Amino acid sequence: MRPPFRFPEDLITLQRAWQQTYAELAQAPAGAGTTALRRRLITLSGDLCTHPYWATPAASRDGGVELRRVARTHTSAPAEGEAAA
């Protein structure tokens, strides 16, 4: 059995940003000027694909599905001075 994936916090944050941007783009009405969202999604996609985590021997491209699941359910500790959700 394969051990569970352990993703770095910055990779999870990138995936969460990608998912949020994708959701915003999906909800945008037609003709709403979505260029900025599309460009952000492209940039985030590139950042995700080229993240140093994927170059480590323990990393597996099979982990992409697990990363998306973790990003959906991941809650990080609130920043100092920030209230918990």
Buried (B, 14 or more C-beta within 10 A) or exposed (E): EEEEBEBEEEBBBBBBBBBEBBEBBEEEEEEEEBEEBEEBBEEBBEBBEEBEBBEEEEBEEEBBEEBBEBBEEBEEEEEEEEEEE
